[in-house]
Amino acid sequence: MQSLPAPITLRSAVRLARPDRGDVVGLAAVLAVGGSLSWFCAGHPADLPAWAPWDFSWVEFLSAALGLWWYFRGVARTAPEDRPPLWRQTSYMVGVVAIYAVVQTHFDYLALHEFFVNRIQHIFMHHLGPFLIALSWPGATLYRGVPAPLRHIREWVPLRRVLRITRQPVLSGVLFVGLIYLFLIPAVQFRAMLDPRLYAMMNWSMIGDGLLFWLLVLDPRPKEAAGVGYFTRMLLPFAVMFPQIALGAYIAFGPGGLYRYYELCGRVFPTISTTADQQIGGIVAWIPGAMMSSIAFLVVLNFLRIYEDSLPPDEFDEDDDSPTRIVVYASSWTGR
């Protein structure tokens, strides 16, 4: 197992290095596309198609565009035999595009006017997109694609400390569920939908928290490298599943009129009543989240199976009768 890079100071973390030509060309192309979208959104919003931004954000655009550019640049810089398989590359691309599609297209406008669409938006930001990104396990590939001046950021001491804290299973699970509950408190949700700054903070907290949680759960490495064992990672998705089911069921079958904002802003689909909108939104908060937890359990179980298959036979001592010895064999569950 490779050791982690030595911690460095903030001054060395931002130390400049001359970027190569590909870095400059890629950044210029991204800025040109972003500048064009920004200009059209400001001057000709009615002429833009549905896939264009409703409310252009440089932060959201650059996060997606540079994330894709640096990833595939990292793939190109990797030796063919070491490149991530095609399914991992596809998983990363679909994950990034899934998040971008609900925050930087006209879908965001729909989410501002229908509660159930807002719930779909959060499923993409908090579950599906981060899940697919984490499943691709893109860290090493992104590191190769990022320009040299930015590669030292991952070694910045404060950042490493924050990531170490957030990778604690209990804290990660509490944040994952807690932020969903927080922004579905009717008074908080009402304020967040009216305040652009709070709305942006809500969306970014969903994306960031989703990434932190799924990168912990879907870490394919054994406990020595990941810091958390496979069994704990299999339990985590179920630990967060039942509070989400309870919340979704309460919204779907509880008292109507919880989210007054959508009665004031004007609805996109007038044939869907306030009660039906809330009920559909509760079901969206309930079922997809539970499905993602079940899928995550199976993925981690498969990681355990692959890890067991990679161990030499002498790693398993069948004659060890120690009363404290507890072994979970994935093969007994999967048939392998």
N, C-alpha and C positions, 0 to 999 in steps of 0.2 A: 504494500500500500504506500502510495506516495505521501510524503509529509506535506502539511499545509505551508504556504509561503510565510516567511517570517513577518510579523507585524511591522508596519512602518508608520511614520508620523504623517500628519496632514500635509506638511510642506512637501514631503517626498511623494505623497499620493497625487498631488497636482503638478508634479514636475513635468515640464513640457518636453516632448520629443517630436522631431520632425515627422509628420505623417507622410505616407507614401502617396504616389499619384492616384492609386485606386481610392484611397480614403477621401481625397479632395474631390475627385470626379463624382463619387457616390453622394457625398454631402451636397455638392452643388446641384445634382439632379433632384435630390429630395427637397432641397430648399426651393428649387424652381417650381416643382409640382405643388408644394405647399403654398408658395406665394400666389400661384395662379388660382388655386381653390379659395384662398383668403380674399383675393380681389373680386372674384365672381360672387362669393357669398356676401360681400359688403355692398357691391354695386348692382348685381343682377340676381338676387336670390330667387325670383320667380321663374327664371329661365333654366335653373339647374334641375337635372333629373333626380329621381328618388335616391340614387346611390350616392349622390353628392352630400356634403355636410349640410345639416340644417343650421347649426350654429358653430362655425369653424373654431377649432381650438388648436393652437400650435402645439401645445403640450401633448394632447391626445394624438394628433397627426404624427408628430415626430417620434413618439413612443412606438407606434405601430410601424411606420416607414423605416426608421433606423433599426428597429428590432428585426424586421425581415431582412433588410440589407445586410446587417452585420452577421446574421445567422447564415445566410447562404454564401456570404463571403468567407465565413469560417469553414463551411463545408468545402468550398473550393480550395482553401488553404490546407485541408486535411488530406493525408495520404489516402488513396482509394481504399486500401484494406482497413483503414481505421475510421472511415466515415460512418456516421450513423445510418442505419438502414432506411430505406425509402419510407417505411411506415412511420418512423420517428420524425423524419423531415416533414412528411405530410401532416402529422399530428401537430407539430409546432405551427406550421403555416395556417392550418384551419383554426387553431386556437386563437392566434393573433387576429386573423380576419374576423372570427366570430365576435370578439370583443369590439373591434373597430366598427363592425356593421351595426351595432346597437348604440354606439355613442357618436359616430361621425357620419351618419346618414339621416335621411328623413324618418327613420325608425325612432330616433330620439324625439321627434315632434309628436309621434303617436304616443310615446310613453309619457309625454307631458299632458295628455288629454284622455287617457284611458288607464284605469288602475291595473287591469289584467295585462295590458301591454307593458306597463312598468314592471310588473312581476316577471314577465318573460325577459325583459331587459336585464334584470338583476340575476336571473338564472344564467344567462349568457356571461355576465360579468363576474359572477361569484362562483359559479359551478363549472359550466361547460368549457368556457375559454381557458380559465386557469387549469382545469383538469387536463385538457389536451396539451397545454404548454408543459405542465409538470410531467406528463406521461412521456413527452419527447426527451426529457432530461437534457436540456440544451446547454448547460453551463459550459462544458469544455469547448463546444463548437462556437458559442458566442464569444468566449474568451479569445479564440483565434481570430475571429472576425472584427473585434473591436479595435479601433485605432490605438496605437501604442500609448499615447498620453493618457488613455482612460483605463488601461489594463490594471494599473496599480490601485484603482479605487476599491477593488474587492479586498485588498490587503489593509485598507484603512481601519485602524483600531476601533474607533467608535462604531463603524458599520458592522464589524465582526462581532462586537459585543451585543449589539441590538439583535442580529440574526441568531446568536447563540441563545439569547433569552427567548425569542419568539419561537424557537424550535423545541421548547418545552411542551410536551403533549397536552398537559392540562390547560396551560395558558393558550395554546394554539386553538384547542377545541372551544374554550370559553369565548375567545375573540370571534371565532368563526360563527358561532350561533348568536353571541351577544350583539354583534353589529347588525345582524338581520332583525333581531327583536327591537333594537334601539330605533332604527329608522322605520319600523312599522308601528311604533307608538303613534297614534293619530295626530297628536299635537306636534310631535317632532317631524313627522312626514309632511304635514301641512306647511310648516315653516321651511323645510328643505326644498319643497317644490316651488316655493315663491322666491327664495333667496338664491341667486345664481351661484354665489360663492359656496353656500352650504350644499347646494345641489351638486356642484363639482366635487366637494369634499366627500359627500355620500358615495358618489360613483367611484372615486378613486379609492376610498376605503374598502368598497366591495371588491375591486380588482386586486388591490394589494393584499388584503386579508385572504382572499381566495388563493392567490399564488403562494403565500406563506404556508397555508394549511395543506394544499395539495402537493407542494414540493416536499413537505415532511412526510405525508402519507405515502406518496408514490415514489419515494426514494428507493431505487432498486438495490442499493448496497446493503451488506450485512451490518449488524449492530456496531461492530468495531469502527466502521467508517461513518455510518449514518448517525450514531449516537442514540438511536431508538431501535429496539428490536422489532422483528417482523410481527410478533404476536400483538404488541402494542399498536402497531400501525394497522393491523386488521381490526382492532377494537375501536379505534378512533372514528372511522366513518359511521359506525353504529351508535357511538356515543352522541354524535351530533345529529343523527337522523331523527330520533324520537322527539326532541324539542321542536324540530322543524315541522314534523307531522302534527304535533299539538297546536302549533301556531297556525299552520295552514287550515286545520280543521276548525279552529275558533273563528278565523276570518270567513271561512266558507259557510259555516252553519250558525255563527253568532249573530248578534244584533246588527241590523243593517245601518247604513249611513255612517260607518266608522270614518271614512275618508272624504271629508266635505270638500276638499280642494277640487275634486273632479266634478262636483256639482256647480262650481263657480267658474271654472276655466272654459267650459264648453266642450262637449264630447264630439269625437270624430265619428263614432258609430251611434247615431241617435236611436237606433232600434234596440240597442242593448241598454236595459234599464240600470239604474244605480245599484239595485240589489243584485241583478245578474252579473254586473261588472265585478262587484265585490266577491261574489261566490266563485266566479271563474278565476279571479286573482288568487283566492284562497286555495283552490285546487292546484293552480300552477305552483304556488309556494309549497304545497304539500307533496305532490307525487313526483315531479322531476328530481327534487332534492333527495328523496328516499331512493329513487332509482340510481342516482349517482353514487350514493353510499354503498349500495349493493355491488355495483360494478367495481368500485374501488377495492372492496373486500376481495373480490375474485382476482383482481390484478395483483394485489399484494401476495395473495396465496400462490399465484403463479411465480412471483419473484422468489418466494421461499422454495418452491419446487426446483427452480433453476439453480438456486444456491446449493441445495442439497445434492443435485446432480453433479455439481462442479467439485464437490468434496471427494477426496480419495477415500476408499473403503475403510481405511483404518481410523478415520475420524469418528466412526460410529462404533462404539464398543457395546455389542449386544449382551456381553456377560457382566456388565456393570450393574450390580444390584443395590447400589447406594440408595437409601430411602429419600435422599434429597435430590435425586436426579430426575428432572422432568424434561422430556423431549417431545416436540411436536413434529411429526413427519408429514409433510405436505403430500407425499406419495400415497399415504393412506386415505387422503381425501380426494385426490385427483385420479387415482388408479394408475399412476405412473410408478 
